[in-house]
């Protein structure tokens, strides 16, 4: 907050650059502390895919309040639940990867209760899903605890397959 967020906002104010919207700070921890990799003026994925499911307040009410400069007048409520997102990527990502690989296990009702599959790099054709990018899916789940959310997310990931699919197995883990 003190070394990146507040100085960024102060600099924008000093330059007279009012900002209304979502400002995402892409950070990386270094031996010298956090450093800014990027700023984005949009909801990033998979970051938004793991945060927004916990939002209880209608996002349109929040957006309207930001536009009308009355954000301080509304209560933004969050669920106490935890959320976890596992990204399924194409083999070779982030470098070169094949597109058009058929995907299996895509269920219109969701693979696991409490899990949501967000399409990122997919294509739907002739009743089938195919890969169409490097980051193919974001599989997000919520639960009362982080372990429960992770269990659901990985259970849903386990029901989906495509040649070359890979994903991290250490999401939400410190060891």
PyMOL commands that place a pseudoatom at each C-alpha (Angstrom):
pseudoatom trace, name=CA, resn=UNK, resi=1, chain=A, elem=C, hetatm=0, pos=[0.000, 0.000, 0.000]
pseudoatom trace, name=CA, resn=UNK, resi=2, chain=A, elem=C, hetatm=0, pos=[2.674, 2.478, 1.040]
pseudoatom trace, name=CA, resn=UNK, resi=3, chain=A, elem=C, hetatm=0, pos=[5.245, 1.862, -1.693]
pseudoatom trace, name=CA, resn=UNK, resi=4, chain=A, elem=C, hetatm=0, pos=[3.063, 1.177, -4.755]
pseudoatom trace, name=CA, resn=UNK, resi=5, chain=A, elem=C, hetatm=0, pos=[-0.705, 1.696, -4.458]
pseudoatom trace, name=CA, resn=UNK, resi=6, chain=A, elem=C, hetatm=0, pos=[-0.855, 5.005, -2.614]
pseudoatom trace, name=CA, resn=UNK, resi=7, chain=A, elem=C, hetatm=0, pos=[2.043, 6.590, -4.588]
pseudoatom trace, name=CA, resn=UNK, resi=8, chain=A, elem=C, hetatm=0, pos=[0.387, 5.561, -7.876]
pseudoatom trace, name=CA, resn=UNK, resi=9, chain=A, elem=C, hetatm=0, pos=[-2.932, 7.148, -6.891]
pseudoatom trace, name=CA, resn=UNK, resi=10, chain=A, elem=C, hetatm=0, pos=[-1.163, 10.273, -5.580]
pseudoatom trace, name=CA, resn=UNK, resi=11, chain=A, elem=C, hetatm=0, pos=[0.766, 10.633, -8.852]
pseudoatom trace, name=CA, resn=UNK, resi=12, chain=A, elem=C, hetatm=0, pos=[-2.422, 10.359, -10.918]
pseudoatom trace, name=CA, resn=UNK, resi=13, chain=A, elem=C, hetatm=0, pos=[-4.109, 12.966, -8.723]
pseudoatom trace, name=CA, resn=UNK, resi=14, chain=A, elem=C, hetatm=0, pos=[-1.080, 15.280, -8.976]
pseudoatom trace, name=CA, resn=UNK, resi=15, chain=A, elem=C, hetatm=0, pos=[-1.267, 15.071, -12.779]
pseudoatom trace, name=CA, resn=UNK, resi=16, chain=A, elem=C, hetatm=0, pos=[-5.012, 15.758, -12.715]
pseudoatom trace, name=CA, resn=UNK, resi=17, chain=A, elem=C, hetatm=0, pos=[-5.783, 12.355, -14.184]
pseudoatom trace, name=CA, resn=UNK, resi=18, chain=A, elem=C, hetatm=0, pos=[-9.015, 11.268, -12.553]
pseudoatom trace, name=CA, resn=UNK, resi=19, chain=A, elem=C, hetatm=0, pos=[-9.550, 7.546, -12.871]
pseudoatom trace, name=CA, resn=UNK, resi=20, chain=A, elem=C, hetatm=0, pos=[-12.870, 5.750, -12.729]
pseudoatom trace, name=CA, resn=UNK, resi=21, chain=A, elem=C, hetatm=0, pos=[-12.758, 2.027, -13.097]
pseudoatom trace, name=CA, resn=UNK, resi=22, chain=A, elem=C, hetatm=0, pos=[-10.822, -1.016, -12.104]
pseudoatom trace, name=CA, resn=UNK, resi=23, chain=A, elem=C, hetatm=0, pos=[-7.090, -0.537, -11.748]
pseudoatom trace, name=CA, resn=UNK, resi=24, chain=A, elem=C, hetatm=0, pos=[-5.185, -3.793, -11.516]
pseudoatom trace, name=CA, resn=UNK, resi=25, chain=A, elem=C, hetatm=0, pos=[-1.648, -3.808, -10.166]
pseudoatom trace, name=CA, resn=UNK, resi=26, chain=A, elem=C, hetatm=0, pos=[0.406, -6.717, -11.511]
pseudoatom trace, name=CA, resn=UNK, resi=27, chain=A, elem=C, hetatm=0, pos=[3.121, -7.203, -8.907]
pseudoatom trace, name=CA, resn=UNK, resi=28, chain=A, elem=C, hetatm=0, pos=[6.085, -9.509, -8.432]
pseudoatom trace, name=CA, resn=UNK, resi=29, chain=A, elem=C, hetatm=0, pos=[7.877, -10.089, -5.176]
pseudoatom trace, name=CA, resn=UNK, resi=30, chain=A, elem=C, hetatm=0, pos=[11.637, -9.560, -5.423]
pseudoatom trace, name=CA, resn=UNK, resi=31, chain=A, elem=C, hetatm=0, pos=[14.417, -9.651, -2.830]
pseudoatom trace, name=CA, resn=UNK, resi=32, chain=A, elem=C, hetatm=0, pos=[14.018, -5.841, -2.688]
pseudoatom trace, name=CA, resn=UNK, resi=33, chain=A, elem=C, hetatm=0, pos=[10.254, -6.019, -2.114]
pseudoatom trace, name=CA, resn=UNK, resi=34, chain=A, elem=C, hetatm=0, pos=[7.259, -5.834, -4.466]
pseudoatom trace, name=CA, resn=UNK, resi=35, chain=A, elem=C, hetatm=0, pos=[7.784, -4.384, -7.952]
pseudoatom trace, name=CA, resn=UNK, resi=36, chain=A, elem=C, hetatm=0, pos=[5.192, -3.364, -10.544]
pseudoatom trace, name=CA, resn=UNK, resi=37, chain=A, elem=C, hetatm=0, pos=[5.110, -5.577, -13.636]
pseudoatom trace, name=CA, resn=UNK, resi=38, chain=A, elem=C, hetatm=0, pos=[2.078, -3.927, -15.187]
pseudoatom trace, name=CA, resn=UNK, resi=39, chain=A, elem=C, hetatm=0, pos=[-0.990, -1.819, -14.632]
pseudoatom trace, name=CA, resn=UNK, resi=40, chain=A, elem=C, hetatm=0, pos=[-4.256, -2.865, -16.243]
pseudoatom trace, name=CA, resn=UNK, resi=41, chain=A, elem=C, hetatm=0, pos=[-7.439, -0.818, -16.420]
pseudoatom trace, name=CA, resn=UNK, resi=42, chain=A, elem=C, hetatm=0, pos=[-9.644, -3.887, -16.696]
pseudoatom trace, name=CA, resn=UNK, resi=43, chain=A, elem=C, hetatm=0, pos=[-10.538, -6.996, -14.792]
pseudoatom trace, name=CA, resn=UNK, resi=44, chain=A, elem=C, hetatm=0, pos=[-7.734, -9.452, -15.362]
pseudoatom trace, name=CA, resn=UNK, resi=45, chain=A, elem=C, hetatm=0, pos=[-8.262, -13.136, -15.681]
pseudoatom trace, name=CA, resn=UNK, resi=46, chain=A, elem=C, hetatm=0, pos=[-7.786, -15.412, -13.817]
pseudoatom trace, name=CA, resn=UNK, resi=47, chain=A, elem=C, hetatm=0, pos=[-7.565, -12.830, -11.037]
pseudoatom trace, name=CA, resn=UNK, resi=48, chain=A, elem=C, hetatm=0, pos=[-11.167, -11.651, -11.469]
pseudoatom trace, name=CA, resn=UNK, resi=49, chain=A, elem=C, hetatm=0, pos=[-12.361, -15.242, -11.819]
pseudoatom trace, name=CA, resn=UNK, resi=50, chain=A, elem=C, hetatm=0, pos=[-11.196, -16.001, -8.291]
pseudoatom trace, name=CA, resn=UNK, resi=51, chain=A, elem=C, hetatm=0, pos=[-12.210, -12.706, -6.645]
pseudoatom trace, name=CA, resn=UNK, resi=52, chain=A, elem=C, hetatm=0, pos=[-15.612, -11.892, -8.165]
pseudoatom trace, name=CA, resn=UNK, resi=53, chain=A, elem=C, hetatm=0, pos=[-17.377, -15.109, -7.072]
pseudoatom trace, name=CA, resn=UNK, resi=54, chain=A, elem=C, hetatm=0, pos=[-16.982, -13.857, -3.479]
pseudoatom trace, name=CA, resn=UNK, resi=55, chain=A, elem=C, hetatm=0, pos=[-18.672, -10.524, -4.270]
pseudoatom trace, name=CA, resn=UNK, resi=56, chain=A, elem=C, hetatm=0, pos=[-22.161, -10.384, -2.743]
pseudoatom trace, name=CA, resn=UNK, resi=57, chain=A, elem=C, hetatm=0, pos=[-22.977, -6.840, -3.882]
pseudoatom trace, name=CA, resn=UNK, resi=58, chain=A, elem=C, hetatm=0, pos=[-24.297, -6.555, -7.431]
pseudoatom trace, name=CA, resn=UNK, resi=59, chain=A, elem=C, hetatm=0, pos=[-21.338, -5.500, -9.563]
pseudoatom trace, name=CA, resn=UNK, resi=60, chain=A, elem=C, hetatm=0, pos=[-23.569, -3.235, -11.666]
pseudoatom trace, name=CA, resn=UNK, resi=61, chain=A, elem=C, hetatm=0, pos=[-24.457, -1.263, -8.524]
pseudoatom trace, name=CA, resn=UNK, resi=62, chain=A, elem=C, hetatm=0, pos=[-20.735, -0.824, -7.857]
pseudoatom trace, name=CA, resn=UNK, resi=63, chain=A, elem=C, hetatm=0, pos=[-20.015, 0.253, -11.443]
pseudoatom trace, name=CA, resn=UNK, resi=64, chain=A, elem=C, hetatm=0, pos=[-22.889, 2.774, -11.359]
pseudoatom trace, name=CA, resn=UNK, resi=65, chain=A, elem=C, hetatm=0, pos=[-21.600, 4.162, -8.056]
pseudoatom trace, name=CA, resn=UNK, resi=66, chain=A, elem=C, hetatm=0, pos=[-18.101, 4.583, -9.507]
pseudoatom trace, name=CA, resn=UNK, resi=67, chain=A, elem=C, hetatm=0, pos=[-19.456, 6.381, -12.571]
pseudoatom trace, name=CA, resn=UNK, resi=68, chain=A, elem=C, hetatm=0, pos=[-21.625, 8.670, -10.420]
pseudoatom trace, name=CA, resn=UNK, resi=69, chain=A, elem=C, hetatm=0, pos=[-18.775, 9.256, -7.920]
pseudoatom trace, name=CA, resn=UNK, resi=70, chain=A, elem=C, hetatm=0, pos=[-20.784, 7.917, -4.994]
pseudoatom trace, name=CA, resn=UNK, resi=71, chain=A, elem=C, hetatm=0, pos=[-18.904, 4.733, -4.200]
pseudoatom trace, name=CA, resn=UNK, resi=72, chain=A, elem=C, hetatm=0, pos=[-18.617, 5.902, -0.604]
pseudoatom trace, name=CA, resn=UNK, resi=73, chain=A, elem=C, hetatm=0, pos=[-22.420, 5.701, -0.331]
pseudoatom trace, name=CA, resn=UNK, resi=74, chain=A, elem=C, hetatm=0, pos=[-22.786, 1.977, -0.928]
pseudoatom trace, name=CA, resn=UNK, resi=75, chain=A, elem=C, hetatm=0, pos=[-21.840, -1.045, 1.144]
pseudoatom trace, name=CA, resn=UNK, resi=76, chain=A, elem=C, hetatm=0, pos=[-19.742, -3.536, -0.733]
pseudoatom trace, name=CA, resn=UNK, resi=77, chain=A, elem=C, hetatm=0, pos=[-20.257, -6.959, 0.774]
pseudoatom trace, name=CA, resn=UNK, resi=78, chain=A, elem=C, hetatm=0, pos=[-18.092, -10.019, 0.352]
pseudoatom trace, name=CA, resn=UNK, resi=79, chain=A, elem=C, hetatm=0, pos=[-18.739, -13.663, 1.129]
pseudoatom trace, name=CA, resn=UNK, resi=80, chain=A, elem=C, hetatm=0, pos=[-16.593, -15.171, 3.863]
pseudoatom trace, name=CA, resn=UNK, resi=81, chain=A, elem=C, hetatm=0, pos=[-16.063, -18.193, 1.614]
pseudoatom trace, name=CA, resn=UNK, resi=82, chain=A, elem=C, hetatm=0, pos=[-12.705, -18.894, 0.046]
pseudoatom trace, name=CA, resn=UNK, resi=83, chain=A, elem=C, hetatm=0, pos=[-12.128, -19.177, -3.679]
pseudoatom trace, name=CA, resn=UNK, resi=84, chain=A, elem=C, hetatm=0, pos=[-9.491, -20.860, -5.824]
pseudoatom trace, name=CA, resn=UNK, resi=85, chain=A, elem=C, hetatm=0, pos=[-8.814, -20.865, -9.572]
pseudoatom trace, name=CA, resn=UNK, resi=86, chain=A, elem=C, hetatm=0, pos=[-6.762, -23.400, -11.499]
pseudoatom trace, name=CA, resn=UNK, resi=87, chain=A, elem=C, hetatm=0, pos=[-5.829, -22.474, -15.075]
pseudoatom trace, name=CA, resn=UNK, resi=88, chain=A, elem=C, hetatm=0, pos=[-5.739, -25.302, -17.592]
pseudoatom trace, name=CA, resn=UNK, resi=89, chain=A, elem=C, hetatm=0, pos=[-3.272, -24.462, -20.340]
pseudoatom trace, name=CA, resn=UNK, resi=90, chain=A, elem=C, hetatm=0, pos=[-2.247, -25.915, -23.681]
pseudoatom trace, name=CA, resn=UNK, resi=91, chain=A, elem=C, hetatm=0, pos=[0.937, -27.928, -23.933]
pseudoatom trace, name=CA, resn=UNK, resi=92, chain=A, elem=C, hetatm=0, pos=[3.773, -25.597, -24.875]
pseudoatom trace, name=CA, resn=UNK, resi=93, chain=A, elem=C, hetatm=0, pos=[2.148, -22.497, -23.349]
pseudoatom trace, name=CA, resn=UNK, resi=94, chain=A, elem=C, hetatm=0, pos=[3.351, -19.744, -23.001]
pseudoatom trace, name=CA, resn=UNK, resi=95, chain=A, elem=C, hetatm=0, pos=[5.539, -20.384, -26.007]
pseudoatom trace, name=CA, resn=UNK, resi=96, chain=A, elem=C, hetatm=0, pos=[4.190, -22.320, -28.996]
pseudoatom trace, name=CA, resn=UNK, resi=97, chain=A, elem=C, hetatm=0, pos=[1.140, -24.530, -28.673]
pseudoatom trace, name=CA, resn=UNK, resi=98, chain=A, elem=C, hetatm=0, pos=[-1.351, -26.274, -30.918]
pseudoatom trace, name=CA, resn=UNK, resi=99, chain=A, elem=C, hetatm=0, pos=[-4.915, -25.094, -31.394]
pseudoatom trace, name=CA, resn=UNK, resi=100, chain=A, elem=C, hetatm=0, pos=[-7.946, -27.144, -32.372]
pseudoatom trace, name=CA, resn=UNK, resi=101, chain=A, elem=C, hetatm=0, pos=[-7.451, -29.998, -29.927]
pseudoatom trace, name=CA, resn=UNK, resi=102, chain=A, elem=C, hetatm=0, pos=[-10.756, -31.570, -28.919]
pseudoatom trace, name=CA, resn=UNK, resi=103, chain=A, elem=C, hetatm=0, pos=[-11.680, -31.199, -25.256]
pseudoatom trace, name=CA, resn=UNK, resi=104, chain=A, elem=C, hetatm=0, pos=[-13.540, -33.814, -23.234]
pseudoatom trace, name=CA, resn=UNK, resi=105, chain=A, elem=C, hetatm=0, pos=[-15.548, -33.655, -20.020]
pseudoatom trace, name=CA, resn=UNK, resi=106, chain=A, elem=C, hetatm=0, pos=[-17.145, -30.282, -20.664]
pseudoatom trace, name=CA, resn=UNK, resi=107, chain=A, elem=C, hetatm=0, pos=[-20.519, -30.522, -18.905]
pseudoatom trace, name=CA, resn=UNK, resi=108, chain=A, elem=C, hetatm=0, pos=[-23.064, -27.714, -19.393]
pseudoatom trace, name=CA, resn=UNK, resi=109, chain=A, elem=C, hetatm=0, pos=[-24.200, -28.192, -15.770]
pseudoatom trace, name=CA, resn=UNK, resi=110, chain=A, elem=C, hetatm=0, pos=[-20.694, -27.840, -14.360]
pseudoatom trace, name=CA, resn=UNK, resi=111, chain=A, elem=C, hetatm=0, pos=[-18.236, -30.577, -13.564]
pseudoatom trace, name=CA, resn=UNK, resi=112, chain=A, elem=C, hetatm=0, pos=[-18.487, -30.209, -9.771]
pseudoatom trace, name=CA, resn=UNK, resi=113, chain=A, elem=C, hetatm=0, pos=[-21.066, -28.391, -7.653]
pseudoatom trace, name=CA, resn=UNK, resi=114, chain=A, elem=C, hetatm=0, pos=[-19.585, -25.094, -6.485]
pseudoatom trace, name=CA, resn=UNK, resi=115, chain=A, elem=C, hetatm=0, pos=[-17.159, -24.919, -9.414]
pseudoatom trace, name=CA, resn=UNK, resi=116, chain=A, elem=C, hetatm=0, pos=[-17.382, -22.678, -12.484]
pseudoatom trace, name=CA, resn=UNK, resi=117, chain=A, elem=C, hetatm=0, pos=[-15.485, -23.205, -15.717]
pseudoatom trace, name=CA, resn=UNK, resi=118, chain=A, elem=C, hetatm=0, pos=[-14.490, -19.950, -17.437]
pseudoatom trace, name=CA, resn=UNK, resi=119, chain=A, elem=C, hetatm=0, pos=[-13.610, -20.276, -21.106]
pseudoatom trace, name=CA, resn=UNK, resi=120, chain=A, elem=C, hetatm=0, pos=[-10.530, -18.344, -22.172]
pseudoatom trace, name=CA, resn=UNK, resi=121, chain=A, elem=C, hetatm=0, pos=[-8.947, -20.046, -25.169]
pseudoatom trace, name=CA, resn=UNK, resi=122, chain=A, elem=C, hetatm=0, pos=[-11.718, -22.310, -26.414]
pseudoatom trace, name=CA, resn=UNK, resi=123, chain=A, elem=C, hetatm=0, pos=[-13.749, -22.715, -29.563]
pseudoatom trace, name=CA, resn=UNK, resi=124, chain=A, elem=C, hetatm=0, pos=[-17.151, -24.370, -29.900]
pseudoatom trace, name=CA, resn=UNK, resi=125, chain=A, elem=C, hetatm=0, pos=[-17.886, -26.032, -33.213]
pseudoatom trace, name=CA, resn=UNK, resi=126, chain=A, elem=C, hetatm=0, pos=[-20.278, -28.781, -34.285]
pseudoatom trace, name=CA, resn=UNK, resi=127, chain=A, elem=C, hetatm=0, pos=[-21.300, -29.481, -30.683]
pseudoatom trace, name=CA, resn=UNK, resi=128, chain=A, elem=C, hetatm=0, pos=[-17.742, -29.912, -29.420]
pseudoatom trace, name=CA, resn=UNK, resi=129, chain=A, elem=C, hetatm=0, pos=[-15.205, -27.768, -27.581]
pseudoatom trace, name=CA, resn=UNK, resi=130, chain=A, elem=C, hetatm=0, pos=[-11.686, -27.287, -28.915]
pseudoatom trace, name=CA, resn=UNK, resi=131, chain=A, elem=C, hetatm=0, pos=[-8.619, -25.493, -27.614]
pseudoatom trace, name=CA, resn=UNK, resi=132, chain=A, elem=C, hetatm=0, pos=[-8.043, -22.125, -29.243]
pseudoatom trace, name=CA, resn=UNK, resi=133, chain=A, elem=C, hetatm=0, pos=[-5.392, -20.456, -27.107]
pseudoatom trace, name=CA, resn=UNK, resi=134, chain=A, elem=C, hetatm=0, pos=[-2.677, -20.909, -24.532]
pseudoatom trace, name=CA, resn=UNK, resi=135, chain=A, elem=C, hetatm=0, pos=[-4.696, -20.343, -21.385]
pseudoatom trace, name=CA, resn=UNK, resi=136, chain=A, elem=C, hetatm=0, pos=[-7.664, -22.547, -22.214]
pseudoatom trace, name=CA, resn=UNK, resi=137, chain=A, elem=C, hetatm=0, pos=[-9.846, -22.610, -19.080]
pseudoatom trace, name=CA, resn=UNK, resi=138, chain=A, elem=C, hetatm=0, pos=[-9.996, -21.056, -15.640]
pseudoatom trace, name=CA, resn=UNK, resi=139, chain=A, elem=C, hetatm=0, pos=[-11.629, -23.512, -13.261]
pseudoatom trace, name=CA, resn=UNK, resi=140, chain=A, elem=C, hetatm=0, pos=[-12.811, -21.685, -10.144]
pseudoatom trace, name=CA, resn=UNK, resi=141, chain=A, elem=C, hetatm=0, pos=[-14.457, -23.086, -7.034]
pseudoatom trace, name=CA, resn=UNK, resi=142, chain=A, elem=C, hetatm=0, pos=[-15.612, -21.692, -3.721]
pseudoatom trace, name=CA, resn=UNK, resi=143, chain=A, elem=C, hetatm=0, pos=[-15.739, -23.337, -0.317]
pseudoatom trace, name=CA, resn=UNK, resi=144, chain=A, elem=C, hetatm=0, pos=[-15.883, -22.577, 3.382]
pseudoatom trace, name=CA, resn=UNK, resi=145, chain=A, elem=C, hetatm=0, pos=[-12.111, -23.057, 3.554]
pseudoatom trace, name=CA, resn=UNK, resi=146, chain=A, elem=C, hetatm=0, pos=[-9.285, -22.687, 1.052]
pseudoatom trace, name=CA, resn=UNK, resi=147, chain=A, elem=C, hetatm=0, pos=[-8.709, -26.440, 1.183]
pseudoatom trace, name=CA, resn=UNK, resi=148, chain=A, elem=C, hetatm=0, pos=[-12.377, -27.066, 0.298]
pseudoatom trace, name=CA, resn=UNK, resi=149, chain=A, elem=C, hetatm=0, pos=[-12.243, -24.587, -2.601]
pseudoatom trace, name=CA, resn=UNK, resi=150, chain=A, elem=C, hetatm=0, pos=[-9.030, -26.160, -3.891]
pseudoatom trace, name=CA, resn=UNK, resi=151, chain=A, elem=C, hetatm=0, pos=[-10.466, -29.669, -3.574]
pseudoatom trace, name=CA, resn=UNK, resi=152, chain=A, elem=C, hetatm=0, pos=[-13.500, -28.676, -5.669]
pseudoatom trace, name=CA, resn=UNK, resi=153, chain=A, elem=C, hetatm=0, pos=[-11.421, -26.815, -8.264]
pseudoatom trace, name=CA, resn=UNK, resi=154, chain=A, elem=C, hetatm=0, pos=[-8.995, -29.716, -8.724]
pseudoatom trace, name=CA, resn=UNK, resi=155, chain=A, elem=C, hetatm=0, pos=[-11.913, -32.198, -8.795]
pseudoatom trace, name=CA, resn=UNK, resi=156, chain=A, elem=C, hetatm=0, pos=[-13.475, -30.201, -11.644]
pseudoatom trace, name=CA, resn=UNK, resi=157, chain=A, elem=C, hetatm=0, pos=[-10.118, -29.980, -13.454]
pseudoatom trace, name=CA, resn=UNK, resi=158, chain=A, elem=C, hetatm=0, pos=[-9.822, -33.757, -13.122]
pseudoatom trace, name=CA, resn=UNK, resi=159, chain=A, elem=C, hetatm=0, pos=[-13.032, -34.247, -15.118]
pseudoatom trace, name=CA, resn=UNK, resi=160, chain=A, elem=C, hetatm=0, pos=[-11.775, -32.193, -18.091]
pseudoatom trace, name=CA, resn=UNK, resi=161, chain=A, elem=C, hetatm=0, pos=[-9.135, -33.413, -20.515]
pseudoatom trace, name=CA, resn=UNK, resi=162, chain=A, elem=C, hetatm=0, pos=[-7.439, -32.565, -23.786]
pseudoatom trace, name=CA, resn=UNK, resi=163, chain=A, elem=C, hetatm=0, pos=[-4.140, -33.649, -25.290]
pseudoatom trace, name=CA, resn=UNK, resi=164, chain=A, elem=C, hetatm=0, pos=[-1.283, -31.610, -23.877]
pseudoatom trace, name=CA, resn=UNK, resi=165, chain=A, elem=C, hetatm=0, pos=[-3.347, -30.130, -21.022]
pseudoatom trace, name=CA, resn=UNK, resi=166, chain=A, elem=C, hetatm=0, pos=[-1.293, -28.940, -18.096]
pseudoatom trace, name=CA, resn=UNK, resi=167, chain=A, elem=C, hetatm=0, pos=[-1.900, -26.971, -14.940]
pseudoatom trace, name=CA, resn=UNK, resi=168, chain=A, elem=C, hetatm=0, pos=[-0.159, -26.145, -11.728]
pseudoatom trace, name=CA, resn=UNK, resi=169, chain=A, elem=C, hetatm=0, pos=[-0.612, -28.503, -8.806]
pseudoatom trace, name=CA, resn=UNK, resi=170, chain=A, elem=C, hetatm=0, pos=[0.549, -26.037, -6.148]
pseudoatom trace, name=CA, resn=UNK, resi=171, chain=A, elem=C, hetatm=0, pos=[-2.158, -23.352, -6.321]
pseudoatom trace, name=CA, resn=UNK, resi=172, chain=A, elem=C, hetatm=0, pos=[-2.988, -22.106, -2.845]
pseudoatom trace, name=CA, resn=UNK, resi=173, chain=A, elem=C, hetatm=0, pos=[-0.144, -24.040, -1.267]
pseudoatom trace, name=CA, resn=UNK, resi=174, chain=A, elem=C, hetatm=0, pos=[2.795, -22.609, 0.615]
pseudoatom trace, name=CA, resn=UNK, resi=175, chain=A, elem=C, hetatm=0, pos=[4.828, -25.834, 0.662]
for i in range(1, 175): cmd.bond("trace and resi %d" % i, "trace and resi %d" % (i + 1))
show_as sticks, trace
zoom trace
